[in-house]
Structure formats: structure tokens, C-alpha cells
């Protein structure tokens, strides 16, 4: 009986370990929790971004931090991105996709995914900013929640804690007024919006798709 119990325990342990490895397969971390290796902050405001207890704290003057590391040569086309975020009341931030490093100003290339529960901007967390916006709050201030952003060809899915906030297909042909605000390929960036906005990010990982 003891041998059978031990065998069942062993098999369950092996199955659980295998499932964990399978779940993690293909995911690559973009932030080591200790340094900003692979990231580049613009606007001459490096103090806007700091590392606190293994998380990225965003608090200060407007600035953007672009991933410029070795993973995928920081040029992603089709991918899944997971990021955990936490906002303090009244805070605003953003996650940019298919963008490029820009020395100053709001990034002109690619799309912004909104980070905002209670800031005065009516576009809330999960919005594909200005293209498919949501008014519903999918998350709460002072609590960690997970973004899962999936980009596949002309399709963008944005999930907040596994709830679909946006399911967007880019129009073809694109309106000329779009400028660089469309899917192509590019890197990831995090936004420091203003000195009153305090936001935290952690567990940033990407899975590159074909």
C-alpha cells in the first residue's frame, strides 16, 4: 500500500513538473528584476524608472523605456506578451507595441495599450488607445493584474486577467491619416506619463510566434 501511494505521489509530481515546463515553453523574460539591462530610457529622465523589490516603478516626468535587448533583436512581429501591472489611484501609463526608440515625445510608431483605472482619461485599462477603447474597468488600483497581449498578423487581442478587453482586426487598406500608427514590427515600451502617476510593472515576458 505504501509503495502504491509513493508511486502515485511520484507520478503526480512528475506530471505537475512536466506541465509547468510545458507552460513555460517558449516564454522569454525581458526584465531580470534587478537591472535595466536591455532597456533604454528616453527624454533625459532616467529617474522616472526605478527598480523596487524586483518590480519596475514608474514615477516622475514624462519618459518612455524601450526594450532594446537581444531577444528577437528587439524587433517583434507576431508574439504574445505578458506583463503584470499595478496602478496607484489617479495614475496613467501605457504599454507600446510595434514601436521604435524615440528620443522625445509620445511614441509615434505602433500602438499603445492603456494602463489606467481612475485617471481622468476615460480610456481605461485594456484599451487599444484611440482605436478600440474601453470604458469598463477590468482591474482595480492597488492590485496586481496581468496583461496578455497577442499580436498575430493584422489581429490584436488584449486580455486582462484572462478576460478579453479588446479583439481588434486592423482595417485593410489603412486610412492615410494613420501615419505610423499601424502594425508592422517593432519593440516594446513602457510609459511614464506624468509626475502624479505611479505605476508598477513586473514579470515581463514574451513568446515569439511565427
C-alpha positions in Angstrom: 0.0 0.0 0.0 2.8 2.4 0.9 4.6 1.5 -2.3 1.5 2.3 -4.3 1.0 5.6 -2.5 4.6 6.6 -3.1 4.2 5.6 -6.8 1.1 7.7 -7.2 2.8 10.7 -5.5 5.8 10.3 -7.7 3.7 10.2 -10.9 1.7 13.2 -9.8 4.9 15.2 -9.1 6.3 14.3 -12.4 3.1 15.2 -14.2 3.0 18.6 -12.4 6.6 19.3 -13.2 6.1 18.4 -16.8 3.0 20.6 -17.0 5.0 23.5 -15.5 7.8 23.1 -18.1 5.3 22.8 -20.9 3.5 26.0 -19.8 6.8 27.9 -19.7 8.0 26.7 -23.0 8.6 29.5 -25.5 8.3 32.3 -23.0 11.4 34.6 -22.5 11.8 37.1 -19.8 12.6 40.7 -20.8 13.2 42.0 -17.3 15.5 40.3 -14.8 14.0 42.1 -11.7 17.4 43.5 -10.8 18.7 45.7 -13.6 17.5 47.6 -16.7 19.8 45.5 -19.0 18.4 45.6 -22.5 16.2 48.7 -21.8 16.8 52.3 -22.9 15.1 55.3 -21.2 14.5 58.5 -23.3 13.7 62.2 -22.5 16.7 62.6 -20.2 14.5 61.5 -17.3 16.1 58.2 -16.1 14.8 58.8 -12.6 11.2 58.2 -13.8 12.0 54.5 -13.9 13.5 52.6 -10.9 13.6 49.1 -9.5 11.8 48.4 -6.3 11.5 45.0 -4.7 12.0 43.2 -8.1 9.5 45.5 -9.9 9.7 48.4 -12.2 8.4 51.5 -10.5 7.3 54.3 -12.8 7.0 57.7 -11.1 8.2 61.1 -12.5 8.4 63.3 -15.5 7.2 62.0 -18.9 9.6 59.3 -20.2 9.4 56.0 -22.1 11.6 53.0 -21.6 12.1 50.9 -24.8 13.3 47.3 -24.9 16.5 47.2 -27.0 17.9 43.9 -25.9 19.0 40.8 -27.7 15.7 38.8 -27.5 14.3 38.7 -31.1 16.8 41.5 -31.9 14.1 43.7 -30.2 12.0 43.6 -33.4 8.8 41.6 -32.8 6.1 41.0 -35.4 3.8 38.2 -34.2 4.0 37.5 -30.4 2.4 37.1 -27.1 3.3 39.5 -24.3 2.5 39.1 -20.7 3.1 41.9 -18.1 1.8 42.3 -14.6 0.9 45.8 -13.6 -0.3 47.7 -10.5 -1.6 51.3 -10.5 -2.0 53.7 -7.7 -5.2 55.8 -7.6 -5.3 58.5 -10.4 -2.4 57.1 -12.3 -1.9 56.7 -16.1 0.6 54.7 -18.1 0.9 52.7 -21.3 2.4 49.7 -23.0 3.6 50.3 -26.5 3.9 47.5 -29.2 5.4 47.6 -32.7 7.2 50.8 -31.7 10.8 52.1 -32.1 13.1 54.0 -29.8 12.2 57.7 -29.9 14.3 60.3 -28.1 11.5 62.6 -27.1 7.7 62.9 -27.1 4.9 60.3 -27.1 5.9 57.4 -29.3 4.7 57.9 -32.9 5.1 54.4 -34.2 2.9 51.4 -33.3 0.0 51.1 -30.8 -0.4 52.0 -27.2 -2.3 49.7 -24.8 -3.7 51.8 -22.0 -2.9 51.4 -18.3 -5.5 53.4 -16.3 -8.2 52.7 -13.8 -9.0 56.0 -12.2 -7.1 58.7 -14.1 -9.2 61.4 -15.6 -8.7 59.9 -19.1 -11.9 58.0 -19.9 -10.0 55.3 -21.8 -9.4 52.5 -19.3 -7.0 49.6 -18.9 -7.0 47.3 -21.9 -7.9 50.0 -24.4 -6.0 50.0 -27.8 -5.6 53.7 -27.4 -7.8 55.8 -29.7 -8.5 52.8 -32.0 -10.6 50.5 -29.8 -11.2 52.0 -26.4 -13.0 50.5 -23.4 -14.8 52.5 -20.6 -15.2 49.4 -18.4 -12.7 48.9 -15.6 -11.2 45.4 -15.9 -8.9 45.9 -12.9 -8.6 47.8 -9.7 -6.0 50.2 -8.3 -3.6 48.9 -5.7 -3.9 45.3 -7.0 -1.7 43.3 -9.4 -3.3 42.3 -12.7 -1.9 40.7 -15.8 -1.9 41.9 -19.4 -1.8 39.3 -22.1 -1.4 41.0 -25.5 -1.4 38.7 -28.6 -0.4 40.0 -32.0 -0.9 37.8 -35.0 -0.7 39.3 -38.5 -3.4 42.0 -38.5 -5.1 40.9 -35.3 -4.6 42.2 -31.8 -6.2 40.6 -28.7 -5.8 42.2 -25.3 -6.7 40.3 -22.2 -6.8 41.5 -18.6 -6.6 38.6 -16.1 -7.8 36.3 -18.9 -10.8 38.5 -19.7 -10.9 39.8 -23.3 -10.9 43.6 -23.2 -10.2 44.2 -27.0 -10.4 41.9 -30.0 -9.2 44.1 -32.9 -8.6 43.5 -36.6 -6.7 46.2 -38.4 -8.5 47.5 -41.5 -7.2 46.9 -45.0 -6.4 49.3 -46.6 -5.4 51.6 -43.8 -6.6 55.2 -43.7 -3.8 57.6 -44.7 -4.2 59.6 -41.6 -2.9 56.7 -39.5 0.7 57.7 -40.1 2.9 55.2 -38.2 0.0 54.0 -36.0 -0.3 50.6 -37.5 1.0 47.0 -37.3 4.4 46.3 -38.8 7.0 45.1 -36.4 9.0 46.7 -33.6 9.8 46.7 -29.9 8.0 47.1 -26.6 8.0 50.3 -24.5 6.6 51.3 -21.1 5.3 54.8 -20.4 6.0 57.3 -17.6 3.0 59.6 -18.1 3.3 62.4 -15.5 4.8 63.1 -12.1 1.4 62.3 -10.3 1.1 58.9 -11.9 2.7 55.9 -10.0 2.6 52.5 -11.7 4.5 49.2 -11.2 5.3 46.5 -13.7 6.8 43.0 -13.2 7.0 39.6 -14.8 7.5 40.9 -18.3 7.8 38.0 -20.8 7.3 37.4 -24.5 6.7 34.4 -26.7 7.7 34.9 -30.3 5.2 33.5 -32.8 5.5 32.7 -36.5 
